[in-house]
Amino acid sequence: AQSVTQPDIHITVSEGASLELRCNYSYGATPYLFWYVQSPGQGLQLLLKYFSGDTLVQGIKGFEAEFKRSQSSFNLRKPSVHWSDAAEYFCAVGGRGGSYIPTFGRGTSLIVHP
Amino acid sequence: NAGVTQTPKFQVLKTGQSMTLQCAQDMNHEYMSWYRQDPGMGLRLIHYSVGAGITDQGEVPNGYNVSRSTTEDFPLRLLSAAPSQTSVYFCASSLDPSGNTIYFGEGSWLTVV
């Protein structure tokens, strides 16, 4: 069965600092990988996704993520964080074919200090 | 462009009451699913459907029923609400099951007292 681990429950950064949110997955083959963001009281917004090809994926709002097969990781990065980036971030893994409905990590809460 | 529509957005129930969370999509997607979101737990899959007339259980199905009589609608029923079902519920639909084309509703905030 597929699974996702986000080891950091909370991350605190200063505005303007760089950011890296960790995500590790478990899946038997090359998965589909996603990062979603959720602002307080809001639904989920897709930041970026990886299916195949270039392992460095660019997303919206200046985010990027790198798929590392050898480490089973899909970490999210941003070079300079803005106060508006404060939110909950979810990594998810989806299967290729079959009926693998996406599995989500427990989320990482990003706190941004001015 | 409606996408995935969930109703109601907010609901307060008493323990033991029943209710149905409605979910409708207008994209002709075969795959639909219900998740619940709890603090520190992420989104956990309750039930899903791979097409009209076909449903299956997810990770946390107990206390919930679903049906899929049409492609467009996928209601989630709480037969006898319990405080443990206080949560935010998200409906999703997609063209395929992998999450490639998944669309989420805006969420339904349910409180059981």
HADDOCK unambig.tbl for C-alpha pairs under 7 A between the chains (distance, minus, plus):
assign (segid A and resid 32 and name CA) (segid B and resid 98 and name CA) 6.94 0.50 0.50
assign (segid A and resid 42 and name CA) (segid B and resid 106 and name CA) 6.78 0.50 0.50
assign (segid A and resid 43 and name CA) (segid B and resid 106 and name CA) 4.78 0.50 0.50
assign (segid A and resid 43 and name CA) (segid B and resid 107 and name CA) 6.08 0.50 0.50
assign (segid A and resid 44 and name CA) (segid B and resid 104 and name CA) 6.79 0.50 0.50
assign (segid A and resid 94 and name CA) (segid B and resid 98 and name CA) 4.50 0.50 0.50
assign (segid A and resid 94 and name CA) (segid B and resid 99 and name CA) 5.51 0.50 0.50
assign (segid A and resid 95 and name CA) (segid B and resid 98 and name CA) 4.80 0.50 0.50
assign (segid A and resid 96 and name CA) (segid B and resid 98 and name CA) 5.72 0.50 0.50
assign (segid A and resid 97 and name CA) (segid B and resid 98 and name CA) 6.77 0.50 0.50
assign (segid A and resid 99 and name CA) (segid B and resid 97 and name CA) 5.53 0.50 0.50
assign (segid A and resid 100 and name CA) (segid B and resid 97 and name CA) 5.79 0.50 0.50
assign (segid A and resid 100 and name CA) (segid B and resid 98 and name CA) 5.77 0.50 0.50
assign (segid A and resid 101 and name CA) (segid B and resid 97 and name CA) 5.15 0.50 0.50
assign (segid A and resid 101 and name CA) (segid B and resid 98 and name CA) 5.67 0.50 0.50
assign (segid A and resid 101 and name CA) (segid B and resid 99 and name CA) 6.73 0.50 0.50
assign (segid A and resid 102 and name CA) (segid B and resid 98 and name CA) 6.04 0.50 0.50
assign (segid A and resid 102 and name CA) (segid B and resid 99 and name CA) 5.60 0.50 0.50
assign (segid A and resid 104 and name CA) (segid B and resid 42 and name CA) 6.28 0.50 0.50
assign (segid A and resid 104 and name CA) (segid B and resid 43 and name CA) 5.74 0.50 0.50
assign (segid A and resid 105 and name CA) (segid B and resid 42 and name CA) 5.69 0.50 0.50
assign (segid A and resid 106 and name CA) (segid B and resid 40 and name CA) 5.65 0.50 0.50
assign (segid A and resid 106 and name CA) (segid B and resid 41 and name CA) 4.64 0.50 0.50
assign (segid A and resid 106 and name CA) (segid B and resid 42 and name CA) 3.72 0.50 0.50
assign (segid A and resid 107 and name CA) (segid B and resid 40 and name CA) 6.84 0.50 0.50
assign (segid A and resid 107 and name CA) (segid B and resid 42 and name CA) 5.48 0.50 0.50
